[in-house]
Amino acid sequence: MHTWVQNHEDKTLLQFDQPLDEYLANDALRDFFLNTRHPIQQLLKNRSIACHLGRRARGVYFDPISGDPLLAFTEQRIYNLARRMDSERMHVPFRSVHPNKQTEAGDTAEISTYPTGSEEIRYNSGNHFTSRPANGNVFDEHSKHCTAKSAGNLHVLFKRGFLEERLHDAKALTAEMHEAGETQPQFFVIFSRHSLIEGHFGTSLVIMDPANPDFPRRVMVCDTLLKELPHHPRWWHHFIAEYSNVFGDAIAEIVEDLSHPLQKVNIKGDNPYRHDWDCPYYATSMAAALADLVKNNPDLLLNGSVHDIHNAMKAIMQDYYHPDHEIKTRSEIQQANRLKRWKSGREVIKDLVVEISRKSSYEL
């Protein structure tokens, strides 16, 4: 920053009468962000900065109680100021707080400084690493991973939008395959939000026979809030409604429940760092497991019992289940998700570094 200030004295708008040391400590980074095109990319051109921001989780210390990564003030400011740029490509997932929770300099504001009456609502949403909603970068990362599994009669539909849209896609694709003379069963693994009314993420497996593109051969849905089979998750009626909109009311008779009890329901009064905002990770894990089963054991999905399919998924979902199919403890699940959250930030940073390298090579 000292070098940047020396070379850009005309852009040190926030310095005023501050001594240089105070300006560097308080406002220089904000001036850098305000006056630099693609500031994160400029910072990542420095190898030391790129290596630090892109470090693996084993190089991070996490608060043992809240699970928050312990970041130096400057690093936290980089993430927070980048978030203010209002661009998904600038927004490193999970590592920043919303702009209204930042100080002018880009520090994370103390809750005691919040306006009177706003403490509870502002504290409850996103102050902690584990309670920050995923952004579009995380969706793109998961989509790339899962859609890469598509091949042959496996179609992974992992797009923005809602379940009903993806079901129409599956129906239309099946009709096209029927016209083309396809006769083999087609497996559609769908990752989506449930609906406009209920935005929770879930996963479905829809098996279609090209000879009958108007009605599925088998449907299995996976939610994450199930407590104990055979009780349905509380979003169940949303699944049924969206399926009925596409295939008619008779579909309710064949929809089977493959839900996994992974997500802790947020309880009013809980410490916010205990809130579970990780349904994108759970739904991605279920989608990847179903895609692997389509490839490795399609007969199980066509003819097997829900119980056997459920256990087969557990064997694949090693991030959340032990080898004996017992679900991991809440603390183990939280740790798995914490590492995934940090990795999502690394993926964004790695992509930016690759883009910088590509641009530099092109310019040379």
N, C-alpha and C positions, 0 to 999 in steps of 0.2 A: 504494500500500500504506500510505503514511503516513496518508492520509485515512481509509482503512478502519480502521486501528488506532485513530485518534482517535475514530471513531464507534462502535467495537465493543470497548471496553476490557474488557467482561465476557467476551469470547471469545478473549482473548489468552492461551490456556492454556499455551502453550509459552514464554512470556517469562520466567517465574520472576524471577530477579534480574538478568537481562541489561540493560545499557543499551539505550535505544531503537535506536540505530544498529546495534548488534550483532544485536538481535532482528530488525530489518528485513532485515539481510543474511543471517541464518541460518534463521529459523523463521516469520516472519510469513506468507509465502506458504503454508506448510503449514497454519497455523491458518486462513487464508482458505479453503483447500480443504476442511478438516475441518468448517467451520462455515457454509458457504454452499451453498444448494441450487443445483444446476447452475452450478458455479463457472466453467467455461469460457464458458458463455453470459453470465454476469455480466461477465467480462473483455471479451468481444467487444462489449458495449454501448459500450465506449470505442472511438471511431473510430480513434484512433492505434494501439491494440493490434490491432484487427481488420485494419487495413491492413497492419500488419507481419506478423502471423501468416499472413495470406492473400496475401502477396506472391508474385509470379511467380518462377520459377526464375532469371530473369536478375538478380534482386535478392538472390541467395544466392551465397555463396562456398563452393565445395566443395573439400575437401582434394584436391590433385592426385594423391596416391598412393592413399588409401583410398576416395575418393569421398564421404566423410562431409560433410554440410553443417556449416559452422562456425557454431555458435550461441552466443549469449551465455548465461551461466549461468542468468539468469532465464528466458529463453525455453526452455532445455532443461528447467528445473524445471517449467514449466507443462505441457509434454508428458508428463514422467515422472509428475507428481502426478495428472494427468488419467488416465493409464493405471492408476494404483492404484485409481481409482474403480470399476474392473471393469465398465465399460459400453462397448459398441461405439460409442455416440454420443459418448462422452467421449474415445475413443481416436483421436487423430489419426494416421492410418496412417504407419508407418515412422519417426516422429520421436521415439519413446520407446524405452527399454530395458525389459526385463521387471522387475517390482518387485524380484525378488531380486538384481538388478544395480544397484540404486539405494542411495544413502545415505539416512539418515532424512530429510534436508532435501529430497531429490528430485534430487540431483546424480547423474550417472552415475559409479558406483564405479570406482576404479582396479583393474585386474586384480590388482595386487600385494596388494590387501586381501582377496582371495577366500580362503576356508578352504583349508588344505593339501589337495592332491589334487583340487581342483575346477577348477583353472585351465584345463585343456585343454577339458573338456566345456562349461564355461560360456563360454569365449572363442569356441568354435567356432559358437555359435548365437545370432545376433542382436545382437552388440555393434556391428556396423557397419550403416550405412544400407542397403547392398545385400544384407546377409545376414539381414534381418528378414522373416519370413513375412508375407504379406498377411493382413489381417483381414477381417471381414465387410463393413466399409464399402467396401473395394475391390471385393469381389464385387458388391455392390449397384450400385456405379458402373458396372462393366463390363456387368452385366446390363441396366441401363437403356439404355446406349448400343446394345447389340446387339439387344435385343428390339424396340427402336423400328423396326428394319428389317423386321420381320414385316409381310407384306401379301400378299393373294391366296393363291397356292399356296406361299408361303414361310413356314415356321414356324420361328422361332428359339427353341429350347428351352434356356434359360439359367437353370437353377435349382440350388439346393442339392441335394445327393444324388449319385447315382452313375449311370454310363452305363446299366446295366441298367434302372433306373427310367425313364430318358428314352426308351429303346427301347420299353418297354411303352407309354409315352405315345404315341409315334409310331404304334405298331400300333393302339392303341385309336382314335386320332383318324382314322386312315385308314379303319377299319371304319365309323366314324360317317359319314364322307364318302361311303363306298360306299352306305350306307343312304339317304343324302340325294340320291343320284343323281349325285354328282360323278364325272367321267370323266378330268379332267386329271391329269397326274403331280403329285405333291406332294413338295416339297423340305423336308426337316427338317435344319436346321443345329443340331447339339448340342454344347454346351460342358458338360463335366462332369469330375469325378474318375473315374478308371477303375473303381475298385472299393474295397470295404472293405479288401481285401488290399493293393492298390496305390493310394495316394491321389494319384498324379501327375495333373495336369490334361491333357486332350487335347480334340480337336475331331473331330466326325464329320459327314459329309454322307450322309444316307440318303434315297434317292429311292424313293418308294412309288407303286405303281399302285393306285388305289382298287378296281379290279376284282379285285385279289389282295392283300388286306391282311395275309396271313399270311407273305409273303416279299418282301423288297425287290427293286426293279428294279436298283438299283445301290447300292453302299456304298463310301465312301472315308473313310479315317481319317487323322488328322493328329497325329503326335507331334512332339516337338522335339529328340530326342536322336539322330536319325539322323546317321550320319557320311557315308555315301556310298551313293546308290542303286546297286543294288537291295537292299542289306542292310536288314533290318527293324530298327526300334528295339528296345531290350531289353525294352520293355513289351509287345511284340507279342502274346504269348500271353494277356495280360490282355484286350486288345481282342477276340481271337478267343473267349475263354471267355465274356465277357459277351454277345457277339452270339449265340453258340451257345445260351446259356441262354434266349434269347427266340425265335430263329428256327430253332433246330435245327443239327445239326453241318454240314449242307450249306452253311451260310452261309460257311464258311471258303473255299469255292471261288470266291466272288465278291468278297470283301473286298480292296480295292485300297489301296495305301500312298501317301499324299500328304504324308508327313512332311517337315518343314523342319528342317535342321540348325542350329538357333538356340541351343540351350542347352548351355553348357559343363558337362560332368560335374564335380561337385565331387571333387577329388582330395585324399586324406588327406595332410596336411602342407602343403597350400596355405595361404597367408595367407587368413584368413576373409573379408576384403573382396573376394577374388577368387571366392568361392563364388556360384553363380548360382541364386537363388531366384525367378526371374522367369517360371516356367512359366505363371502366370495371365495375364501380359501377352502371351506368345507365343501361347497358346491363344486369347485374345481377338482378337488380330490375325488369326489364321487364320480364326476364326469370322466376323469382319467381312468378310474378303476373300471367303469362300465365299458369304455372304449377298449381297454386291454382284454376284458372278457369277451367282447365281440371277436377280437382277433384270435384269442387263444382257446376259447371254449364256447362257440356260438350255440352248440346244442343245449348247453345248460340254460342259456337265455331263452331258447325256443321252448324247451320242454321241462326245465327244472323247477323245483319248488322255490317260492320266495325265500324260504329259510336257507336253502342251499346257496342261492344267489347272494343273499345277504352275507353269509359267511365267506363266500368267495371274494366279495368286495373287501371284507375286513382283512383278508390275507394280503391284499394288494395295498391297502391304505395303511402302510406301516408308520406313517407320521402320526396316526391317531389310535392305532390298535397294536397290542402286543401279539407275538406269534401264536399265542393260545387263543386269539380272537377276543380277549378281554379288552375292553376300552381302557385307554390310559387314564391316569388321574387328571383332574382339572389342572393341576400345576404343570404336568407334562404336556398337556394340550396347549396351555398358554405359552409354554416355552417354545413349542414347535411353531406356533403362530408368530411369536416374537421374532424368531429367526427368519421366517418367511417375510415378515414385514421389512426387516433390515435388507434382506436379499432383493426385495422389490426395488428399493432405493438404489442398490448396486446395479441392477439391470438398467435403470434409467441412465445412471452415470456412465456405465460401460458403453451404452448406445451412443451417448453424446461424445465420448472420447473417440469411438470408432468414426463417427461422422466428422469430427475435427481432423482426424488423421487422413480421412478420405479427401476432404477439402484441401488439406495442405498438399497432399500428393498431386491433386489435380492442378493446383496453382503452380507447383514446381514444374 
